[in-house]
Every structure is written in C-alpha cells, then in structure tokens.
Amino acid sequence: MGSQFFLVHHYVKPGKAGQWWQKTGELMSDQPAMGKYVQDCMGLGFYNHSFMPVAQEGPMFCIWEAKEGISEADFQDFIDGPMGPNWGMSALNNNISKINLELTGGQAPYERKL
C-alpha cells in the first residue's frame, strides 16, 4: 500500500495570524532548527511536501505524507498537536482530506519520502 498523502486546508483563527507568522518565520529562517523539525516529523511518520499560503490571514494549504498504517484520526491529531503547524498555539483550524490515490492510478502527488 505505501504511504498516504493528505491535503490540509488551514484556516487562521481571528487575531492569531501575527503570532503564528512570527513563530513560523523564526522556525523557517533558522535552518538547523527547521532541519531538526523536519527530521522529528519524519521520525513520527510525517513529511510536509509543500506549504502554500494564499494570504497572511489565510487560507493556507499543505500537502503532507504519512507513513503506511497511520489513520486519518492519527494524522488529524498530529496536525492539530504541538508538533503540527499549530506549534501548540491553536492558531489554526486544520481540515484534512486524504488524497485518493486510486483515482490517480496509484500515482502519488510527490515522490515518497516515507
């Protein structure tokens, strides 16, 4: 079966954009910290392939990969938890959609990392 992919639609909660972007900007501008975050996520069975913000106040979209055996509920717990892009701040509402690879003939949207 292999890993699975999720589209995440992030909604920024009112009044939370500034705080969220400050934390996110700090992480993204610190290459060692960002590298550690990516490795920690991979250790948990998750990999972020793309981050696509539309506007500072949202929405934002991401494509995440989850290793084989991780349920949709497990992925939702991760994406909403402190290791997900909420950074423990509860600044985002995260709606997940599992990508149906049967409809693509099994072709993944990105080369698998997990």
C-alpha positions as CSV (number, residue, x, y, z in Angstrom):
1,M,0.0,0.0,0.0
2,G,2.7,2.5,0.9
3,S,2.5,5.9,2.5
4,Q,-0.6,8.1,2.0
5,F,-1.0,11.8,1.2
6,F,-3.2,14.5,2.8
7,L,-4.3,17.9,1.6
8,V,-4.6,20.2,4.6
9,H,-6.6,23.4,4.4
10,H,-5.5,25.7,7.2
11,Y,-7.8,28.4,8.4
12,V,-6.2,31.1,10.6
13,K,-8.2,31.9,13.7
14,P,-9.2,35.5,14.1
15,G,-6.4,37.6,15.7
16,K,-3.9,34.8,15.5
17,A,-2.1,35.5,12.2
18,G,0.6,37.8,13.6
19,Q,1.6,35.4,16.4
20,W,1.5,32.4,14.1
21,W,3.6,34.1,11.4
22,Q,6.2,35.2,13.9
23,K,6.7,31.7,15.2
24,T,6.7,30.2,11.7
25,G,9.1,32.8,10.4
26,E,11.5,32.2,13.2
27,L,11.5,28.5,12.5
28,M,11.7,28.8,8.7
29,S,14.6,31.3,8.9
30,D,16.7,29.0,11.3
31,Q,17.9,26.2,9.0
32,P,19.3,24.0,11.8
33,A,16.0,24.3,13.7
34,M,13.9,23.7,10.6
35,G,16.0,20.7,9.7
36,K,15.5,19.2,13.2
37,Y,11.8,19.8,12.9
38,V,11.6,18.0,9.6
39,Q,13.6,15.1,11.0
40,D,11.5,15.0,14.1
41,C,8.3,14.9,12.0
42,M,9.8,12.1,9.8
43,G,10.6,10.2,13.0
44,L,6.9,10.4,13.8
45,G,5.9,9.2,10.3
46,F,5.0,12.6,8.7
47,Y,6.6,14.7,6.0
48,N,5.5,18.1,4.6
49,H,6.0,18.3,0.9
50,S,4.6,21.8,0.3
51,F,3.4,24.9,2.1
52,M,1.1,27.1,0.1
53,P,-0.1,30.3,1.8
54,V,-2.7,32.3,-0.1
55,A,-2.6,35.4,2.2
56,Q,-1.2,36.2,5.6
57,E,-4.6,35.9,7.2
58,G,-5.1,32.6,5.3
59,P,-6.1,30.3,4.0
60,M,-3.1,28.2,3.6
61,F,-2.7,24.7,2.1
62,C,-0.2,22.0,2.6
63,I,0.5,18.5,1.2
64,W,1.6,16.1,3.9
65,E,2.7,12.5,3.6
66,A,2.0,10.0,6.4
67,K,3.7,6.6,6.6
68,E,1.8,3.5,6.0
69,G,-0.6,2.5,8.8
70,I,-1.3,6.0,10.1
71,S,-5.0,6.6,10.3
72,E,-6.8,9.7,9.3
73,A,-7.6,10.3,13.0
74,D,-3.9,9.9,13.9
75,F,-2.9,12.4,11.2
76,Q,-5.6,14.9,12.4
77,D,-4.2,14.5,16.0
78,F,-0.7,15.2,14.7
79,I,-1.6,18.2,12.5
80,D,-3.6,19.8,15.4
81,G,-1.0,19.0,18.1
82,P,2.2,20.7,19.2
83,M,4.4,19.1,16.5
84,G,2.0,20.2,13.8
85,P,1.9,23.6,12.2
86,N,-0.1,25.0,15.2
87,W,3.1,24.9,17.2
88,G,1.0,24.4,20.3
89,M,-0.7,27.8,19.9
90,S,-4.1,26.6,18.5
91,A,-3.9,29.4,15.9
92,L,-5.1,27.2,13.0
93,N,-8.2,25.2,12.2
94,N,-6.9,22.3,10.1
95,N,-9.2,20.5,7.7
96,I,-7.7,17.3,6.3
97,S,-8.6,15.4,3.1
98,K,-6.9,12.1,2.3
99,I,-5.9,12.0,-1.3
100,N,-7.4,9.1,-3.0
101,L,-4.5,7.6,-5.0
102,E,-6.8,5.0,-6.6
103,L,-8.2,7.9,-8.6
104,T,-4.7,8.7,-9.9
105,G,-3.9,5.2,-10.9
106,G,-1.7,4.9,-7.8
107,Q,0.4,7.9,-8.7
108,A,1.5,9.9,-5.7
109,P,1.5,13.7,-5.9
110,Y,5.1,13.8,-4.8
111,E,8.0,11.3,-4.6
112,R,7.5,9.4,-1.4
113,K,9.8,10.3,1.5
114,L,8.4,7.7,4.0
